[in-house]
Amino acid sequence: MNQASQALIQNYYAAFNAGDMDTFLGLLTDDVIHDLNQGQRETGKDAFRTFMDRMNRNYKEQLVDMTIMSSEDGKRAAAEFVVLGEYLVTDEGLPTAKGQKYRLPAGAFFDIRDGKVARITNYYNLEDWIAQVSA
């Protein structure tokens, strides 16, 4: 495994968990590609910032039980973790938010370029999340 890539992803998630969006976004390339879970592809740091603004408004999340893996050349990495969350504000097209808590296994895949995250592909089971917040 590549230590620099692993450290980058550790810092990425540490900034996320701390709510430090300046550091978090600073770890991305300007042309970052974001593949949303079961959704579209967005390109650019501005699009990612908009996505994170919505996420931080609608959800309160901490990522735990983190395992990070990387390729030997450091160009790719992956992380598996558990999302501990609270659904704060209703997100468009999803069930009504009432402060429901959820625990959701998730993963992410990364391309790394010049010491920054150039692509993020997130995955979680949306049906599991919907069942948890609808219960």
N, C-alpha and C positions, 0 to 999 in steps of 0.2 A: 504494500500500500504506500501511497505517496503522502508523506507527512504534511507538506505544504497544503495540499488539497484538503486533507482531513482537517487541518487547522482552519482553513477558510470556511468550511461547512460548519465546524463547531462554532466559530465566531458569528456566522450568519444566524444560527439558531439561538445562540446566547443573546444576540442583539434583539431578535424577535421576542424571546421570553422576557427580556428587560423592557420591552416597549420602546427601545431606542431606534426609532425609524431612520434617523440620520445615518447612524452607523450601518444599519441593516441595508438601506438603499445604497450606501457608499460601497458596498461589497459587490455591486452589480455593474456589468458593462452598460454603457449608454444604450446599446442596441439589444439589451437582454430580451430573450424570447421566453414567454411564460405560457405554458400549456396548462390551461385550467382543467381541473378535474371534470371529466365528462363534458367538456365544453370546448370553447374556441381557443385559438392561439392569439395572444397579444404580443406586440413587439414594442420595445422601448421602455426606458426607465419611467417616463411620465405615465404611461399606461399602467405600469406596475404600481406606481405611487397611488394612482386613482383606485386601483384594486385594493391596495392595503388600507386606504382611507375608509373604504366601504367595509372591509373586514373588521377593522378596529372599531368602527361605529356599531356594527351589528353583533359582534362576537367578542368575548373575552376568552382567550385561549393561552394555555401553557403546554409546551411539548415536553414529554418525559419519556424515560426508558429509551433513550436515543442510541442507535447503533449507526455508525458512519463507516462506509466502505469507499475505497477509491481505486482506480486503475493504477498500475505501476508508473505509467507516464504522467499521471496527474491530470489528464484531460477530461476524465469523467469521474463522477462520484455518485453515491446513492446514500440515502438515509432512511431508516425505518424507525418509527416512534409511535407514541400514543398521544393523542390530542385530548387534553382535559379542558372542556369548554363550558361556557355559559352563553346561551342564545339571548341577546339583550334587546335587539330591535329587529322587527320583521324584515327579512330580506325578500326582495321581489320574487314572486313565483314559488315561495316556500311557505311552510306552515307558520302560523302566528307565533311570534316570540312572546314568552311569558317568563323569562328568566330560567328556562329549562337547562339543566346540566346534562352533559353528555361525555362519554368516554369512547374514543374512536381510534382504532388502529389506522395508521396512514404511512405513506412513503413518498419519497421524492427522488427524482433523478436529475443530475446536473451535468452540463458541459461547462468546462472551466477554460478560460482564455486569459492570458496575461495576469494571472493571479486574482481574477474576479469571476463571478458567476455569470456565464453567458447564456445559459438556458436552464429553466426550472420546469420540470414536469411533475405535477402533484397528483397523487392518487389516494382516494379513500372511498369507502363504500357509502355512496349517497343514500341508498335505501336504508341502510343501518342507521345513519344519522337521522333520517326522516322518522323512522320508527321510534327512535329514542326521544326526539323532541315532540312527537305526537302522542306519546303514552300518557 
